[in-house]
């Protein structure tokens, strides 16, 4: 899929079904409750109806896509973890020991673990091999990847969502793993928005104060060296991004194309969501932010996207770990609306119902 084909794919995304949404809102307004009293639960329910074209009773098949890749910028000492941590954790996603896997098991979700650029060869059939290369280049010295590699990463995300769509997956979550990817994601967001680096760059997995200063200087230098074109998302991704971010961007594009609700996890997957939004603003209508990441740039991304996180648990694990909890709240919203009584079947006089809010 070349740049023109991806462009055509992006332009084929349709808006939400407003007729279905209006019908659901009208129905919710006739339930035995004050109008709007379930707050964000009602907003999410209407949004799901707009995506699906009807009000589903449940979302049976839940899947979290975890894009894993390495980043050459770790050479600059911007992480508290050695690079081989990426491979170790990627392998562990297939076991019942990581945060996202444990939470996914609890809430009945599946994982799709993808090697899109890890500096390691896996012998594990539970890890999808979509490797583009063994990690990106050091973005302080050169472009993180070529334009063709960035497009390939986006295409990989699109293809994986297409496969899940064919399998009847009802809702998707997004996760990632890659030592150094809070640095690349901060660089991408700053390049696209001209936001101040000091406001966006966080400590990630827990770097020292000295490393934190280096991290901010690395983001600044990478942008200065590569001069990414703000108006060109693919150019920005190729110069200062990572395979995981680009692949997740493809996931958001495909979820919108195939009308599948998609849940954002933390800072890195939020940046990928922002990239998809910049490529086609309609993508935002299919997104559900699971939580507000503790990374400092997270709140600015939500402002740019115009979205409200479901939870705020001061989490910063990544991996897609907040997605299972968000799945549960979305499902609870659907269950509530589908099973509450109306004023008619509850034998209440709606006109005389007292709203005590």
Buried (B, 14 or more C-beta within 10 A) or exposed (E): BEEEEBBEBBEEBEEBBEEBBEBBBEBBBBBBBEBEEBEEBBBBBBBBBBBBEEBBEEBEBBBBBBBBBBBBBBBBBBBBBEBEBBBEBBBBBBEEEBBBBEBBEEBEBBBBBBBBBBBBEBEEEEBBEBBBBEBBBBBBBBBBBBBEBBBBBBBBBBBBBBEBBEEEBBBBBBBBBBBBBBBBBBBBBBBBBEBEBEEBBBBBBEBEEEBBEBBBBBBBBBBEBBEBEBEBBBBBBBBBBBBBBBBBBBBBBBBBBBBBBBBBBBBBBBBBBBBBBBBBEBBBBBBBBBBBBBBBBBBBBBEBBEBEBBBEBEBBBBBBBBBBBBBBBBBEBBEBBEEBEBBEEEEEEBEEEEEEE
